């Protein structure tokens, strides 16, 4: 499939999947489309993207997923800025990893380089990393950050620091009011 649209007009070409949706009048429509397109309208720029389009009942055919020229995948966004970028402009966004068979587990692995970290970020539209859980592979510690400040650390020896990044006892609390309530 080839597009004859001028390079400066963002040419597109694709495969349409059509089907009958109304047996009483033999009406057919596009149910899904996979399209290759030039990613921009700059002459001699060869970046391309692959887009996937589907249709909800009663709705229009809409782009749902895109793989851009850098290999980044966007679901709900036409401009992914990470290897996987999932976005919704209304409603909640959830991911699911499910294992429902007998004696089956589900998991999520964050694997970082031995000299770096594995990170889980929490944020909002104002700050993308206001909360974090970080595992530092270099010293095998885990840090918990809230409101952009480290709140707790667990060392490889199992020492826990609350308000303390270098705990030297099983529980090390550093605070202007270091009271413990039991």
Residue pairs with C-beta under 8 A, 6 or more apart in sequence:
1 13
1 14
1 15
1 36
2 13
3 11
3 12
3 13
4 11
5 11
5 12
7 38
7 41
7 43
7 44
8 41
8 42
8 43
9 41
10 37
10 38
10 39
10 40
10 41
11 37
11 38
12 35
12 36
12 37
12 38
13 35
13 36
13 37
14 33
14 34
14 35
14 36
14 37
14 51
15 33
15 34
15 35
16 30
16 32
16 33
17 30
17 31
17 32
17 33
18 28
18 29
18 30
18 31
19 28
19 29
19 31
20 26
20 27
20 28
21 27
21 28
21 29
21 31
29 55
30 53
30 55
30 61
31 54
31 55
32 52
32 53
32 54
32 55
32 61
33 51
33 52
33 53
33 61
34 50
34 51
34 52
34 53
35 50
35 51
35 52
35 53
36 48
36 49
36 50
36 51
37 48
37 49
37 50
37 51
38 45
38 46
38 47
38 48
39 45
39 47
39 48
39 49
39 68
39 69
40 47
47 68
47 69
48 69
49 66
49 67
49 68
49 69
50 66
50 67
51 63
51 65
51 66
51 67
51 78
52 63
52 64
52 65
52 66
53 61
53 62
53 63
53 64
54 61
54 62
54 64
55 61
55 62
56 62
63 78
64 75
64 76
65 73
65 74
65 75
66 73
66 74
66 77
66 78
66 80
67 73
67 74
68 74
68 79
68 80
71 83
72 80
72 81
72 82
72 83
72 84
72 85
73 80
73 83
73 84
73 85
74 80
74 85
74 86
74 87
75 84
75 85
75 86
75 87
76 86
76 87
76 88
76 89
76 93
77 85
77 86
77 87
86 93
86 95
87 93
97 106
97 107
97 108
98 106
99 105
99 106
110 118
110 119
110 120
110 135
111 118
112 118
112 119
112 135
112 137
113 137
114 137
114 138
115 137
115 138
116 137
116 138
117 134
117 135
117 136
117 137
118 134
118 135
118 137
119 132
119 133
119 134
119 135
120 132
120 133
120 134
121 128
121 129
121 131
121 132
122 129
122 130
122 131
122 132
123 129
123 130
123 131
124 130
127 148
129 145
129 148
130 146
130 147
130 148
131 145
131 146
131 147
132 143
132 144
132 145
133 142
133 143
133 144
133 145
134 142
134 143
134 145
135 141
135 142
136 142
136 143
139 155
139 156
140 155
140 156
141 153
141 154
141 155
141 156
142 153
142 154
143 150
143 152
143 153
143 165
144 150
144 151
144 152
144 153
145 151
150 165
151 162
151 163
152 160
152 161
152 162
152 163
153 160
153 161
153 164
153 165
153 166
153 167
154 160
154 161
155 161
155 167
158 170
159 167
159 168
159 169
159 170
159 171
159 172
160 167
160 170
160 171
160 172
161 167
161 172
161 173
161 174
162 171
162 172
162 173
162 174
162 175
163 173
163 174
163 175
164 172
164 173
164 174
173 180
